[in-house]
Amino acid sequence: MQRALRNITVYLLLALCAGVSADDASGPPIAALIAEGEQQMQQQDIAGAIETLRRAVAADPNSSLAHTRLGGAYLLNSQYDPAIEQFQRAISADATNADAFIGMAVAYLHSGRMGLAKAALEEAKRIDPSKGERIDQVMDWIDQRAEGTPASGQ
């Protein structure tokens, strides 16, 4: 199960990072910090990414993107509660941030809160129907785990 959760985490985080570019952030300084944090995550420098993205959040506490990326870095570092907190802050800054709902769902999955994970995924799908197929795959996986049926590919 741990391997399957890790695979889902990586899959969804790659979707998060590909979904919105740092160019969408407000102003050059925060955009540069977010881009640096994304690069550090891709290079597996998760501790460095967390530090950089903390600076991005400090530079613009209202940046939904900065909070989303910091949540993703915490998630990669298996720090689920801080990840959830950052995703919640991202959603507070932008209630239409489907990526933050997806990230929060993954953090909930890792911490065994399947019901909350499904609720977050359902909201992400409502906000961004284009992610529906991927979200449905994760929802099916959650349902299979809840029923005790092994998911395919394990």
C-alpha positions as CSV (number, residue, x, y, z in Angstrom):
1,M,0.0,0.0,0.0
2,Q,2.9,2.4,0.8
3,R,4.3,2.0,-2.7
4,A,0.9,2.6,-4.3
5,L,0.4,5.8,-2.2
6,R,3.9,7.0,-3.1
7,N,3.1,6.4,-6.8
8,I,-0.2,8.3,-6.5
9,T,1.7,11.1,-4.7
10,V,4.3,11.5,-7.4
11,Y,1.7,11.2,-10.2
12,L,-0.5,13.9,-8.7
13,L,2.4,16.2,-7.7
14,L,3.7,16.1,-11.3
15,A,0.2,17.1,-12.4
16,L,0.2,19.9,-9.9
17,C,3.5,21.3,-11.1
18,A,2.6,21.0,-14.7
19,G,-0.8,22.6,-14.3
20,V,0.2,26.1,-13.4
21,S,3.5,27.9,-14.2
22,A,5.2,30.2,-11.8
23,D,4.5,33.0,-14.3
24,D,1.0,33.1,-13.0
25,A,2.2,34.3,-9.6
26,S,2.1,38.0,-8.8
27,G,5.3,39.9,-9.4
28,P,8.7,38.8,-10.4
29,P,10.2,38.1,-7.0
30,I,7.6,35.6,-5.9
31,A,7.6,34.0,-9.4
32,A,11.3,33.5,-9.2
33,L,11.1,31.9,-5.8
34,I,8.3,29.6,-6.9
35,A,10.2,28.6,-10.0
36,E,13.3,27.9,-7.9
37,G,11.3,25.8,-5.5
38,E,9.8,23.8,-8.3
39,Q,13.3,23.2,-9.8
40,Q,14.5,22.1,-6.4
41,M,11.7,19.6,-6.1
42,Q,12.4,18.2,-9.5
43,Q,16.0,17.8,-8.4
44,Q,14.9,16.0,-5.3
45,D,16.2,18.8,-3.0
46,I,13.0,18.8,-1.0
47,A,14.5,20.5,2.1
48,G,15.8,23.3,-0.2
49,A,12.4,23.6,-1.9
50,I,10.6,23.9,1.4
51,E,12.9,26.7,2.5
52,T,12.6,28.5,-0.8
53,L,8.8,28.1,-0.9
54,R,8.5,29.3,2.7
55,R,10.2,32.5,1.5
56,A,7.7,32.7,-1.4
57,V,4.8,32.4,1.1
58,A,6.4,35.1,3.3
59,A,6.8,37.4,0.3
60,D,3.2,37.0,-0.6
61,P,1.0,35.3,2.0
62,N,-2.0,35.6,-0.3
63,S,-0.4,33.6,-3.1
64,S,-2.5,30.5,-3.6
65,L,0.2,29.1,-5.9
66,A,3.0,29.6,-3.3
67,H,1.0,27.8,-0.7
68,T,0.1,25.0,-3.1
69,R,3.7,24.5,-4.0
70,L,4.8,24.6,-0.4
71,G,2.1,22.0,0.4
72,G,3.5,19.8,-2.4
73,A,7.0,20.1,-1.0
74,Y,5.8,19.1,2.5
75,L,3.9,16.2,0.9
76,L,7.0,14.9,-0.8
77,N,8.8,15.2,2.5
78,S,6.1,13.0,4.2
79,Q,5.0,16.0,6.4
80,Y,1.3,15.5,5.9
81,D,-0.2,17.9,8.5
82,P,1.9,20.9,7.4
83,A,1.0,19.9,3.8
84,I,-2.7,19.9,4.6
85,E,-2.3,23.3,6.3
86,Q,-0.7,24.8,3.2
87,F,-3.3,23.4,0.9
88,Q,-6.0,24.8,3.1
89,R,-4.3,28.2,3.0
90,A,-4.1,28.0,-0.8
91,I,-7.8,27.3,-0.9
92,S,-8.5,30.2,1.4
93,A,-6.6,32.4,-1.0
94,D,-8.4,30.9,-4.1
95,A,-11.4,28.7,-3.6
96,T,-11.1,27.6,-7.3
97,N,-7.6,26.1,-6.9
98,A,-8.4,22.5,-7.9
99,D,-4.7,21.6,-7.6
100,A,-4.7,22.5,-3.9
101,F,-7.8,20.3,-3.4
102,I,-5.9,17.4,-5.1
103,G,-2.8,17.9,-3.1
104,M,-4.8,18.0,0.1
105,A,-6.5,14.8,-0.9
106,V,-3.2,13.1,-1.4
107,A,-2.1,14.3,2.1
108,Y,-5.3,12.9,3.5
109,L,-4.7,9.6,1.7
110,H,-1.3,9.3,3.3
111,S,-2.6,10.0,6.7
112,G,-5.4,7.4,6.3
113,R,-8.3,9.9,6.1
114,M,-10.0,8.4,3.1
115,G,-13.4,10.1,3.5
116,L,-11.7,13.6,3.6
117,A,-9.5,12.6,0.6
118,K,-12.6,11.7,-1.4
119,A,-14.4,14.9,-0.5
120,A,-11.4,17.0,-1.6
121,L,-11.1,15.0,-4.9
122,E,-14.8,15.5,-5.5
123,E,-14.4,19.3,-5.0
124,A,-11.4,19.3,-7.3
125,K,-13.4,17.5,-10.0
126,R,-16.3,20.0,-9.6
127,I,-13.9,22.9,-10.0
128,D,-11.9,21.5,-12.9
129,P,-13.8,18.8,-14.8
130,S,-10.8,18.4,-17.2
131,K,-9.1,16.5,-14.3
132,G,-12.0,14.2,-13.9
133,E,-10.5,11.1,-15.5
134,R,-7.4,11.2,-13.3
135,I,-9.5,11.9,-10.2
136,D,-11.9,9.1,-11.0
137,Q,-8.9,6.7,-11.2
138,V,-7.8,7.8,-7.7
139,M,-11.4,7.5,-6.4
140,D,-11.7,4.0,-7.7
141,W,-8.4,3.1,-6.0
142,I,-9.7,4.5,-2.7
143,D,-12.9,2.6,-3.1
144,Q,-11.0,-0.6,-3.8
145,R,-8.8,-0.1,-0.8
146,A,-11.9,0.5,1.4
147,E,-13.4,-2.8,0.1
148,G,-10.2,-4.7,0.6
149,T,-9.9,-5.4,-3.1
150,P,-6.3,-5.0,-4.4
151,A,-6.1,-2.2,-7.0
152,S,-4.7,-3.1,-10.3
153,G,-1.0,-2.5,-10.9
154,Q,0.0,-3.5,-7.3
